[in-house]
Amino acid sequence: MNNWLNYALCASFIWAVAGLSYLLFKTLSYPKQRFYSLAKGEPKKGILYALGPGLLPWTKEASFSYLSVYLLGASYHLSIFTGFLLLILTLTGIKPGAFGRNLIAGLLGIGALSGLGLLIRRMVKTEVRWLSSIDDFTANLLVDAFIVSGLLSLFYPSFNTSFLVISILLFVYIPLGKIRHCWFFFITRVFFGRFFGHRGVFPRSYYEILEKQKLM
């Protein structure tokens, strides 16, 4: 049965990559943005800033204002990448040592709690619930199931099948729902950094950021 699951997992992964590639091609098919103003900075520096320091919470007003949500989201996404690492280890038959297993388990455990916290917030906080769609809840629950099943499979091999099945569902859903932001997040940051780098807004100095956040 695991052989069939492995084939299905590979097929679902190819589906996800193909779907995301199509969406990227469709996005890039639109006319390229032209700059009509004289450059006040360097787009490349803006891109590097947007993909690096610009991701830190104190460089973004919304993230700084809701630091707890930012930290929940950061730990949640870190655990997702950890889950994909565990999936690779599972498929290749590589078993991590005691330290590696405990480290992976710790990251997945924190991620599971973070995902639950974000889900409860979406359900309880009125303004967030009104802005949420079925896709938001489906994505949250599916990723939570992926993380939890991966965590359980570390200590109970009988959960390996569940982990693989949920991974298949996750890959199938990625290009169809909001989880595709994992692909477009970096692309939009490139466009974002390019534009504000050209305008000389990025990169921002550390002291400028502190003054903006009224920490000086």
N, CA and C of each residue as an Amber inpcrd file, in Angstrom:
protein
   648
   0.8240000  -1.2110000   0.0000000   0.0000000   0.0000000   0.0000000
   0.8590000   1.2630000   0.0000000   1.9790000   1.2270000   0.7520000
   2.8360000   2.3980000   0.8130000   3.4110000   2.7520000  -0.5480000
   3.6660000   1.7160000  -1.3960000   4.1640000   1.9920000  -2.7430000
   3.1630000   2.8280000  -3.5220000   1.8870000   2.4520000  -3.4350000
   0.8480000   3.2100000  -4.1280000   0.7330000   4.6150000  -3.5510000
   0.8740000   4.7130000  -2.2570000   0.8310000   6.0350000  -1.6310000
   2.0060000   6.8960000  -2.0840000   3.1700000   6.2770000  -2.2220000
   4.3400000   7.0170000  -2.6940000   4.1300000   7.5310000  -4.1110000
   3.5530000   6.6790000  -4.9730000   3.2640000   7.1000000  -6.3510000
   2.2370000   8.2330000  -6.3600000   1.2180000   8.0770000  -5.5270000
   0.1760000   9.1120000  -5.4520000   0.7560000  10.4190000  -4.9180000
   1.6740000  10.3060000  -3.9650000   2.3080000  11.5020000  -3.4110000
   3.1480000  12.2070000  -4.4730000   3.8940000  11.4340000  -5.2440000
   4.6960000  12.0210000  -6.3310000   3.7970000  12.7040000  -7.3580000
   2.6760000  12.0540000  -7.6780000   1.7360000  12.6280000  -8.6480000
   1.1330000  13.9220000  -8.1160000   0.7870000  13.9300000  -6.8370000
   0.2030000  15.1400000  -6.2440000   1.2290000  16.2670000  -6.1830000
   2.4860000  15.9160000  -5.9570000   3.5480000  16.9280000  -5.9380000
   3.7340000  17.5370000  -7.3280000   3.7300000  16.6880000  -8.3450000
   3.8430000  17.1740000  -9.7290000   2.6600000  18.0750000 -10.0640000
   1.4690000  17.6710000  -9.6240000   0.2660000  18.4850000  -9.8280000
   0.4360000  19.8690000  -9.1970000   0.9550000  19.8920000  -7.9630000
   1.1320000  21.1610000  -7.2570000   2.1310000  22.0590000  -7.9810000
   3.2600000  21.4840000  -8.3870000   4.2840000  22.2680000  -9.0920000
   3.7540000  22.7710000 -10.4300000   3.0400000  21.8970000 -11.1560000
   2.4770000  22.2930000 -12.4500000   1.4400000  23.4020000 -12.2790000
   0.5810000  23.2560000 -11.2700000  -0.4460000  24.2670000 -11.0250000
   0.1470000  25.6090000 -10.6400000   1.1490000  25.5880000  -9.7660000
   1.7960000  26.8270000  -9.3450000   2.5670000  27.4640000 -10.4970000
   3.1840000  26.6270000 -11.3270000   3.9210000  27.1470000 -12.4880000
   2.9720000  27.8150000 -13.4740000   1.8030000  27.2110000 -13.6700000
   0.8000000  27.8170000 -14.5620000   0.3450000  29.1670000 -14.0250000
   0.0760000  29.2250000 -12.7250000  -0.3570000  30.4830000 -12.1200000
   0.7290000  31.5510000 -12.2280000   1.9880000  31.1280000 -12.0760000
   3.0970000  32.0710000 -12.2120000   3.2010000  32.5740000 -13.6500000
   3.0980000  31.6520000 -14.6100000   3.1570000  32.0350000 -16.0240000
   2.0310000  33.0060000 -16.3660000   0.8470000  32.7240000 -15.8410000
  -0.3050000  33.5920000 -16.0930000  -0.0760000  34.9810000 -15.5020000
   0.5260000  35.0220000 -14.3170000   0.8010000  36.3040000 -13.6640000
   1.8410000  37.1080000 -14.4400000   2.9070000  36.4300000 -14.8610000
   3.9920000  37.1160000 -15.5650000   3.6300000  37.4830000 -16.9980000
   2.5050000  36.9570000 -17.4860000   2.0900000  37.2690000 -18.8600000
   1.5200000  38.6800000 -18.9790000   1.2000000  39.2900000 -17.8340000
   0.7120000  40.6660000 -17.8710000   1.8630000  41.6060000 -18.2260000
   1.5490000  42.7580000 -18.8170000   2.6170000  43.7000000 -19.1970000
   3.4870000  44.0740000 -18.0020000   4.7780000  44.1630000 -18.2400000
   5.7200000  44.4970000 -17.1850000   5.5620000  45.9540000 -16.7780000
   5.6550000  46.1970000 -15.4890000   5.5230000  47.5560000 -14.9810000
   6.6750000  48.4250000 -15.4710000   6.3360000  49.5890000 -15.9820000
   7.3470000  50.5290000 -16.4570000   7.4920000  51.6760000 -15.4610000
   8.7260000  52.0920000 -15.2730000   8.9900000  53.2310000 -14.4030000
   9.1140000  54.4890000 -15.2580000   8.3160000  55.4790000 -14.9400000
   8.3610000  56.7380000 -15.6850000   9.1380000  57.8150000 -14.9300000
   9.3760000  57.5990000 -13.6650000  10.1300000  58.5650000 -12.8690000
  11.6060000  58.1810000 -12.8470000  12.4450000  59.1680000 -12.5860000
  13.8710000  58.9050000 -12.4770000  14.1470000  58.0770000 -11.2250000
  15.0940000  57.1580000 -11.3400000  15.4310000  56.2950000 -10.2060000
  16.0730000  57.1020000  -9.0850000  15.6020000  56.8620000  -7.8690000
  16.1950000  57.4890000  -6.6900000  16.9620000  56.4680000  -5.8540000
  16.9010000  55.2180000  -6.2710000  17.5910000  54.1530000  -5.5580000
  17.8770000  53.0070000  -6.5090000  18.2030000  51.8510000  -5.9430000
  18.5280000  50.6670000  -6.7350000  17.4970000  49.5710000  -6.4780000
  16.8140000  49.1100000  -7.5410000  15.8150000  48.0410000  -7.3750000
  16.3790000  46.7890000  -6.7120000  17.6350000  46.4220000  -7.0540000
  18.2200000  45.2080000  -6.4870000  18.3490000  45.3080000  -4.9680000
  18.7570000  46.4810000  -4.4970000  18.8650000  46.6670000  -3.0450000
  17.4920000  46.6170000  -2.3880000  16.4920000  47.1360000  -3.1000000
  15.1300000  47.0770000  -2.5830000  14.6260000  45.6500000  -2.4730000
  14.9590000  44.8240000  -3.4690000  14.5460000  43.4160000  -3.4580000
  15.2160000  42.6680000  -2.3060000  16.5250000  42.8840000  -2.1450000
  17.2550000  42.2250000  -1.0560000  16.6980000  42.6300000   0.3030000
  16.3220000  43.8940000   0.4230000  15.7400000  44.3670000   1.6820000
  14.3750000  43.7230000   1.9180000  13.5550000  43.6690000   0.8640000
  12.2020000  43.1110000   0.9940000  12.2280000  41.6360000   1.3590000
  13.2400000  40.9130000   0.8930000  13.3460000  39.4800000   1.1740000
  14.1680000  39.1840000   2.4280000  14.7560000  40.2180000   3.0160000
  15.5810000  40.0270000   4.2030000  15.0810000  40.8200000   5.3900000
  15.7590000  41.9390000   5.7000000  15.3650000  42.7490000   6.8650000
  13.9240000  43.2260000   6.8170000  13.3860000  43.4010000   5.6140000
  12.0110000  43.8830000   5.4840000  10.9610000  42.9080000   5.9730000
  11.3720000  41.6800000   6.2860000  10.4340000  40.6820000   6.8070000
  10.3480000  40.7170000   8.3340000  11.2630000  41.4210000   8.9590000
  11.2750000  41.4790000  10.4230000  10.1020000  42.3100000  10.9340000
   9.5670000  41.9620000  12.0910000   8.3240000  42.5940000  12.5590000
   8.4260000  44.0910000  12.7800000   9.5870000  44.5760000  13.2350000
   9.6910000  46.0070000  13.5290000   9.8350000  46.8580000  12.2680000
   9.9420000  46.2230000  11.0970000   9.9950000  46.9890000   9.8480000
   8.6150000  47.1260000   9.2110000   7.6290000  46.4460000   9.7940000
   6.2720000  46.4990000   9.2400000   5.3140000  46.9020000  10.3570000
   4.5850000  47.9690000  10.1240000   3.7170000  48.5200000  11.1640000
   2.6650000  47.5170000  11.6250000   2.0430000  46.8080000  10.6690000
   0.9860000  45.8600000  11.0280000   1.5420000  44.7170000  11.8780000
   2.7080000  44.1920000  11.4860000   3.3150000  43.0930000  12.2380000
   3.7510000  43.5500000  13.6180000   4.2860000  44.7660000  13.6910000
   4.7430000  45.2890000  14.9780000   3.5680000  45.5270000  15.9210000
   2.4440000  45.9600000  15.3540000   1.2610000  46.2440000  16.1720000
   0.6110000  44.9700000  16.6900000   0.7750000  43.8660000  15.9390000
   0.1950000  42.5740000  16.3340000   1.3200000  41.5470000  16.4180000
   2.2570000  41.8100000  17.3190000   3.4610000  40.9940000  17.4100000
   3.1520000  39.5410000  17.7570000   2.1680000  39.3100000  18.6110000
   1.8270000  37.9380000  18.9980000   1.3360000  37.1370000  17.7980000
   0.5450000  37.7710000  16.9440000   0.0510000  37.0970000  15.7370000
   1.2070000  36.8210000  14.7850000   2.1340000  37.7690000  14.6830000
   3.3160000  37.5900000  13.8330000   4.1280000  36.3820000  14.2980000
   4.3520000  36.2810000  15.6050000   5.1370000  35.1750000  16.1530000
   4.4230000  33.8410000  15.9630000   3.1020000  33.8360000  16.1260000
   2.3360000  32.6140000  15.8750000   2.4780000  32.1910000  14.4170000
   2.3490000  33.1550000  13.5160000   2.4660000  32.8560000  12.0920000
   3.8560000  32.3740000  11.7210000   4.8880000  33.0010000  12.3050000
   6.2670000  32.6100000  12.0090000   6.5450000  31.1790000  12.4650000
   6.1330000  30.8470000  13.6860000   6.3490000  29.4880000  14.1950000
   5.5100000  28.4730000  13.4220000   4.3280000  28.8920000  12.9940000
   3.4450000  28.0200000  12.2060000   4.1040000  27.6700000  10.8800000
   4.6290000  28.6700000  10.1950000   5.2590000  28.4300000   8.8980000
   6.5690000  27.6550000   9.0400000   7.2990000  27.9080000  10.1200000
   8.5220000  27.1410000  10.3610000   8.1990000  25.6650000  10.5440000
   7.1150000  25.3740000  11.2340000   6.7270000  23.9770000  11.4530000
   6.2580000  23.3220000  10.1550000   5.6870000  24.1100000   9.2450000
   5.2650000  23.5590000   7.9510000   6.4830000  23.1100000   7.1560000
   7.5180000  23.9590000   7.1160000   8.7590000  23.5770000   6.4290000
   9.3900000  22.3650000   7.1080000   9.2840000  22.3050000   8.4340000
   9.7870000  21.1450000   9.1660000   9.0090000  19.8950000   8.7800000
   7.6980000  20.0510000   8.5890000   6.8640000  18.9260000   8.1630000
   7.2690000  18.4030000   6.7960000   7.6110000  19.3070000   5.8800000
   8.0640000  18.8780000   4.5540000   9.4150000  18.1700000   4.6450000
  10.2690000  18.6410000   5.5490000  11.5440000  17.9560000   5.7740000
  11.3000000  16.5470000   6.2930000  10.3750000  16.4110000   7.2280000
  10.0330000  15.0930000   7.7620000   9.4530000  14.2050000   6.6670000
   8.6730000  14.7840000   5.7770000   8.0960000  14.0150000   4.6750000
   9.1970000  13.4490000   3.7850000  10.2160000  14.2580000   3.5010000
  11.3510000  13.7870000   2.6970000  12.0790000  12.6590000   3.4130000
  12.2960000  12.8290000   4.7070000  12.9670000  11.7850000   5.4900000
  12.1530000  10.4980000   5.4920000  10.8330000  10.6300000   5.5850000
   9.9540000   9.4560000   5.5940000  10.0220000   8.7180000   4.2640000
  10.0040000   9.4690000   3.1680000  10.0190000   8.8540000   1.8390000
  11.3540000   8.1870000   1.5340000  12.4360000   8.7790000   2.0240000
  13.7640000   8.2260000   1.7550000  14.1740000   7.1610000   2.7650000
  13.3550000   6.9780000   3.7980000  13.6550000   5.9620000   4.7980000
  14.7300000   6.3700000   5.7890000  15.0810000   7.6550000   5.7940000
  16.0990000   8.1440000   6.7280000  15.4480000   8.4050000   8.0900000
  16.0090000   7.8100000   9.1140000  15.4740000   7.9980000  10.4600000
  16.3980000   8.9130000  11.2560000  15.8860000  10.0530000  11.6970000
  16.7370000  10.9650000  12.4800000  17.0860000  10.3600000  13.8300000
  18.2240000  10.7650000  14.3710000  18.6190000  10.3050000  15.6900000
  17.7180000  10.8930000  16.7580000  18.0400000  10.5840000  18.0000000
  17.1990000  11.0380000  19.1110000  17.1130000  12.5610000  19.1570000
  18.2670000  13.2220000  18.9740000  18.2660000  14.6880000  19.0200000
  17.4540000  15.2690000  17.8650000  17.6930000  14.7400000  16.6630000
  16.9700000  15.2230000  15.4900000  15.4740000  14.9940000  15.6060000
  15.1080000  13.8290000  16.1140000  13.6860000  13.5200000  16.2700000
  13.0320000  14.4610000  17.2770000  13.7190000  14.7000000  18.3860000
  13.1600000  15.5920000  19.4060000  13.0710000  17.0310000  18.9020000
  14.0670000  17.4440000  18.1090000  14.0440000  18.7960000  17.5490000
  12.8720000  18.9580000  16.5890000  12.7060000  17.9810000  15.6940000
  11.5890000  18.0160000  14.7460000  10.2600000  17.9850000  15.4900000
  10.1860000  17.1180000  16.4960000   8.9480000  17.0120000  17.2820000
   8.6330000  18.3240000  17.9880000   9.6640000  18.9750000  18.5280000
   9.4480000  20.2470000  19.2130000   8.9240000  21.3220000  18.2760000
   9.5240000  21.4080000  17.0860000   9.0880000  22.4090000  16.1050000
   7.6700000  22.1250000  15.6230000   7.3710000  20.8440000  15.4000000
   6.0180000  20.4830000  14.9610000   5.0000000  20.7270000  16.0710000
   5.3910000  20.4360000  17.3070000   4.4840000  20.6630000  18.4290000
   4.1490000  22.1360000  18.6030000   5.1750000  22.9850000  18.5140000
   4.9480000  24.4330000  18.6110000   4.0750000  24.9060000  17.4550000
   4.3430000  24.3560000  16.2650000   3.5500000  24.7280000  15.0950000
   2.0960000  24.3120000  15.2180000   1.8720000  23.1280000  15.7930000
   0.4970000  22.6540000  15.9720000  -0.2730000  23.5710000  16.9200000
   0.3770000  23.9800000  18.0000000  -0.2640000  24.8990000  18.9490000
  -0.4980000  26.2700000  18.3110000   0.4620000  26.7050000  17.4930000
   0.3130000  27.9960000  16.8080000  -0.8460000  27.9510000  15.8250000
  -0.9300000  26.8440000  15.0760000  -2.0270000  26.6940000  14.1220000
  -3.3760000  26.6780000  14.8090000  -3.4380000  25.9930000  15.9520000
  -4.6850000  25.9620000  16.7230000  -5.0340000  27.3590000  17.2320000
  -4.0140000  28.0810000  17.6910000  -4.2470000  29.4390000  18.1760000
  -4.7640000  30.3580000  17.0830000  -4.1860000  30.2500000  15.8890000
  -4.6320000  31.0760000  14.7660000  -6.0480000  30.7040000  14.3350000
  -6.3640000  29.4080000  14.4090000  -7.7060000  28.9600000  14.0460000
  -8.7420000  29.4920000  15.0350000  -8.4260000  29.3930000  16.3240000
  -9.3390000  29.9060000  17.3560000  -9.5230000  31.4140000  17.1900000
  -8.4350000  32.1180000  16.9080000  -8.5220000  33.5710000  16.6920000
  -9.4400000  33.8820000  15.5170000  -9.3140000  33.1070000  14.4570000
 -10.1570000  33.3310000  13.2770000 -11.6310000  33.0770000  13.5980000
 -11.8940000  32.1350000  14.4800000 -13.2710000  31.7980000  14.8230000
 -13.8680000  32.7630000  15.8470000 -13.0360000  33.2100000  16.7900000
 -13.5400000  34.0020000  17.9120000 -13.5550000  35.4990000  17.6170000
 -12.5100000  35.9950000  16.9620000 -12.4050000  37.4390000  16.7120000
 -13.3740000  37.8260000  15.5980000 -14.3500000  38.6320000  15.9320000
 -15.4600000  38.9310000  15.0230000 -15.0000000  39.4840000  13.6870000
 -14.1280000  40.5090000  13.7160000 -13.7210000  41.1410000  12.4600000
 -12.9180000  40.2000000  11.5700000 -12.1530000  39.2880000  12.2020000
 -11.3860000  38.3120000  11.4270000 -12.3250000  37.2570000  10.8470000
 -13.3070000  36.8300000  11.6390000 -14.2670000  35.8200000  11.1740000
 -15.0770000  36.3390000   9.9930000 -15.4680000  37.6080000  10.0200000
 -16.2470000  38.1800000   8.9240000 -15.4390000  38.2370000   7.6280000
 -14.1330000  38.4010000   7.7620000 -13.2740000  38.4820000   6.5800000
 -12.8430000  37.1060000   6.0720000 -13.1400000  36.0660000   6.8470000
 -12.6890000  34.7160000   6.5080000 -13.6650000  34.0210000   5.5700000
 -13.1060000  33.1250000   4.7730000 -13.9040000  32.3180000   3.8510000
 -13.7210000  30.8440000   4.1920000 -14.4470000  29.9920000   3.5020000
 -14.2970000  28.5460000   3.7030000 -12.8690000  28.1240000   3.3990000
 -12.2740000  28.7600000   2.4020000 -10.8930000  28.4620000   2.0250000
  -9.9390000  28.6930000   3.1940000 -10.1520000  29.7640000   3.9500000
  -9.2890000  30.0680000   5.0960000  -9.3360000  28.9510000   6.1360000
 -10.5370000  28.4980000   6.4580000 -10.6850000  27.4360000   7.4540000
 -10.1700000  26.0960000   6.9240000 -10.4530000  25.8120000   5.6530000
 -10.0010000  24.5520000   5.0550000  -8.4850000  24.4680000   5.0520000
  -7.8380000  25.5520000   4.6330000  -6.3790000  25.5730000   4.5840000
  -5.7880000  25.4010000   5.9780000  -6.3400000  26.0980000   6.9470000
  -5.8560000  26.0170000   8.3240000  -5.9870000  24.5920000   8.8700000
  -7.1450000  23.9910000   8.6860000  -7.3780000  22.6380000   9.1970000
  -6.5060000  21.6080000   8.4850000  -6.3350000  21.7710000   7.1740000
  -5.5380000  20.8170000   6.4020000  -4.0700000  20.8760000   6.8160000
  -3.5550000  22.0800000   6.9780000  -2.1600000  22.2270000   7.4020000
  -1.9830000  21.7340000   8.8380000  -2.9530000  22.0060000   9.6990000
  -2.8920000  21.4960000  11.0740000  -2.8400000  19.9700000  11.0790000
  -3.6590000  19.3540000  10.2490000  -3.6760000  17.8890000  10.1610000
  -2.3340000  17.3630000   9.6550000  -1.7350000  18.0750000   8.7070000
  -0.4210000  17.7070000   8.1690000   0.6330000  17.7350000   9.2720000
   0.6260000  18.7950000  10.0580000   1.6160000  18.9460000  11.1310000
   1.4150000  17.8960000  12.2220000   0.1740000  17.7190000  12.6510000
  -0.1150000  16.7790000  13.7430000   0.1720000  15.3420000  13.3170000
  -0.2260000  14.9680000  12.1050000   0.0300000  13.5960000  11.6370000
   1.5270000  13.3410000  11.5020000   2.2790000  14.3670000  11.0750000
   3.7310000  14.2240000  11.0120000   4.3320000  14.0360000  12.3890000
   3.8410000  14.7980000  13.3490000   4.3200000  14.6840000  14.7250000
   4.0430000  13.2930000  15.2860000   2.8450000  12.7930000  15.0680000
   2.4840000  11.4680000  15.5780000   3.2980000  10.3640000  14.9000000
   3.5950000  10.5450000  13.6110000   4.3440000   9.5150000  12.8800000
   5.7750000   9.3760000  13.3920000   6.2830000  10.4240000  14.0430000
   7.6350000  10.3500000  14.6010000   7.7350000   9.3070000  15.7020000
   6.6660000   9.1610000  16.4670000   6.6810000   8.2640000  17.6260000
   5.8290000   7.0140000  17.4290000   4.8930000   7.0970000  16.4840000
   4.0150000   5.9560000  16.2120000   4.0140000   5.6830000  14.7040000
   4.8240000   4.7240000  14.2470000   4.9390000   4.4320000  12.8140000
   3.6040000   4.1210000  12.1380000   2.6140000   3.7060000  12.9050000
   1.3090000   3.3970000  12.3140000   0.6520000   4.6450000  11.7190000
   1.1260000   5.8240000  12.1070000   0.5720000   7.0760000  11.5770000
   1.2500000   7.5110000  10.2790000   2.2260000   6.7290000   9.7980000
   2.9030000   7.0800000   8.5490000   1.9240000   7.1600000   7.3850000
   0.9920000   6.2040000   7.3440000   0.0050000   6.1930000   6.2620000
  -0.8600000   7.4490000   6.3020000  -1.3090000   7.8110000   7.4900000
  -2.1170000   9.0300000   7.6350000  -1.3260000  10.2580000   7.2050000
  -0.0510000  10.2930000   7.5760000   0.8150000  11.4110000   7.2090000
   0.9360000  11.5330000   5.6920000   1.1000000  10.4040000   5.0110000
   1.2310000  10.4120000   3.5530000  -0.0780000  10.8140000   2.8770000
  -1.1950000  10.2870000   3.3730000  -2.5010000  10.6150000   2.7810000
  -2.7930000  12.1090000   2.9170000  -2.5540000  12.6530000   4.1000000
  -2.8070000  14.0810000   4.3240000  -1.8480000  14.9270000   3.4900000
  -0.6170000  14.4440000   3.3080000   0.3440000  15.1590000   2.4600000
  -0.1460000  15.2130000   1.0200000  -0.7400000  14.1230000   0.5490000
  -1.3040000  14.0860000  -0.8040000  -2.4160000  15.1200000  -0.9390000
  -3.3150000  15.1400000   0.0280000  -4.4170000  16.1090000   0.0080000
  -3.8880000  17.5400000   0.0310000  -2.8280000  17.7560000   0.8040000
  -2.2410000  19.0920000   0.9010000  -1.6650000  19.5310000  -0.4390000
  -0.9200000  18.6550000  -1.0960000  -0.3360000  18.9970000  -2.3990000
  -1.4170000  19.2580000  -3.4450000  -2.4790000  18.4690000  -3.3930000
  -3.5800000  18.6700000  -4.3480000  -4.2350000  20.0270000  -4.1230000
  -4.3420000  20.4230000  -2.8680000  -5.0530000  21.6590000  -2.5300000
  -4.2130000  22.9170000  -2.7470000  -2.8960000  22.7740000  -2.7010000
  -2.0130000  23.9500000  -2.7480000  -2.3210000  24.9030000  -3.9050000
  -2.3850000  24.4460000  -5.1580000  -2.6370000  25.4100000  -6.2460000
  -4.0930000  25.8430000  -6.3550000  -4.9790000  25.2110000  -5.6050000
  -6.4110000  25.5090000  -5.7100000  -6.8830000  26.5300000  -4.6840000
  -6.2100000  26.5960000  -3.5480000  -6.6650000  27.4660000  -2.4660000
  -5.6160000  28.4730000  -2.0440000  -5.8080000  29.0480000  -0.8780000
  -4.9610000  30.1400000  -0.4140000  -3.5370000  29.7040000  -0.0810000
  -3.3150000  28.3940000   0.0510000  -1.9690000  27.9300000   0.3820000
  -0.9850000  28.2600000  -0.7360000  -1.4910000  28.5860000  -1.9150000
  -0.5850000  28.9550000  -3.0110000   0.1860000  30.2360000  -2.6950000
  -0.1890000  30.9140000  -1.6150000   0.5770000  32.1120000  -1.2360000
   2.0090000  31.7550000  -0.8540000   2.2740000  30.4770000  -0.5300000
   3.6330000  30.0510000  -0.2140000   4.5590000  30.2640000  -1.4080000
   3.9820000  30.2660000  -2.6060000   4.7110000  30.4660000  -3.8600000
   4.7480000  31.9440000  -4.2210000   3.5990000  32.5880000  -4.1180000
   3.4850000  33.9740000  -4.5660000   3.9970000  34.9770000  -3.5360000
   4.1540000  34.5470000  -2.3060000   4.6710000  35.4660000  -1.2930000
   6.0250000  36.0330000  -1.7170000   6.9310000  35.1420000  -2.1190000
   8.2730000  35.5780000  -2.4880000   8.2650000  36.3880000  -3.7840000
   7.3880000  36.0210000  -4.7070000   7.2950000  36.7430000  -5.9750000
   6.7920000  38.1630000  -5.7490000   5.7600000  38.2940000  -4.9250000
   5.2330000  39.6330000  -4.6470000   6.2510000  40.4740000  -3.8790000
   7.0550000  39.8460000  -3.0240000   8.0920000  40.5950000  -2.3100000
   9.1440000  41.1220000  -3.2800000   9.4200000  40.3500000  -4.3390000
  10.3750000  40.8070000  -5.3570000   9.8370000  42.0440000  -6.0620000
   8.5690000  41.9930000  -6.5000000   7.9570000  43.1550000  -7.1590000
   7.8960000  44.3490000  -6.2010000   7.5270000  44.0500000  -4.9680000
   7.4160000  45.0740000  -3.9300000   8.7610000  45.7700000  -3.7140000
   9.8150000  44.9620000  -3.5380000  11.1450000  45.5120000  -3.3050000
  11.6870000  46.2430000  -4.5160000  11.3830000  45.7310000  -5.6980000
  11.8520000  46.3770000  -6.9350000  11.2710000  47.7760000  -7.0630000
   9.9720000  47.9150000  -6.8010000   9.3090000  49.2060000  -6.9460000
   9.8430000  50.2220000  -5.9360000   9.8630000  49.8210000  -4.6610000
  10.2820000  50.7700000  -3.6320000  11.7950000  50.9640000  -3.6060000
  12.5370000  49.9990000  -4.1610000  13.9690000  50.2110000  -4.3290000
  14.2330000  51.2660000  -5.3890000  13.4720000  51.2310000  -6.4710000
  13.5780000  52.2330000  -7.5370000  13.2400000  53.6210000  -7.0090000
  12.2550000  53.6940000  -6.1410000  11.8320000  54.9870000  -5.5860000
  12.7520000  55.4820000  -4.4670000  13.6820000  54.6300000  -4.0350000
  14.6000000  55.0230000  -2.9750000  14.0250000  54.8890000  -1.5800000
  12.8620000  54.2440000  -1.4680000  12.2420000  54.0330000  -0.1550000
  12.9360000  52.8910000   0.5810000  13.2720000  51.8370000  -0.1480000
  14.0130000  50.6970000   0.4000000  15.4390000  50.7350000  -0.1440000
  16.4150000  50.3110000   0.6600000  16.2870000  49.8390000   2.0460000
  16.1760000  50.9870000   3.0390000  15.4540000  50.7230000   4.1070000
  15.2910000  51.7110000   5.1710000  16.3890000  51.5240000   6.2060000
  16.8200000  52.6230000   6.7910000  17.8500000  52.5460000   7.8220000
  17.2310000  52.0720000   9.1370000  18.0770000  51.5040000   9.9790000
  17.6080000  50.9800000  11.2640000  17.0260000  52.0930000  12.1290000
  17.6760000  53.2500000  12.1380000  17.2130000  54.3540000  12.9800000
  15.9150000  54.9520000  12.4490000  15.7600000  54.9200000  11.1470000
  14.5020000  55.3920000  10.5620000  13.3490000  54.5070000  11.0050000
  13.6030000  53.2020000  11.0510000  12.5670000  52.2530000  11.4740000
  12.2160000  52.4690000  12.9430000  13.2320000  52.6460000  13.7770000
  12.9840000  52.8710000  15.2020000  12.1830000  54.1450000  15.4320000
  12.5240000  55.1820000  14.6840000  11.8010000  56.4440000  14.8300000
  10.3620000  56.2890000  14.3690000  10.1750000  55.4990000  13.2960000
   8.8300000  55.2660000  12.7820000   7.9760000  54.5500000  13.8130000
   8.5690000  53.6150000  14.5270000   7.8320000  52.8510000  15.5300000
   7.8180000  53.5480000  16.8920000   8.3690000  54.7530000  16.9400000
   8.3700000  55.5680000  18.1660000   9.0770000  54.8550000  19.3200000
  10.2250000  54.2500000  18.9790000  10.9890000  53.5500000  20.0110000
  12.2280000  54.3350000  20.4340000  12.5060000  55.4220000  19.7410000
  13.7050000  56.1860000  20.0650000  13.4160000  57.1410000  21.2200000
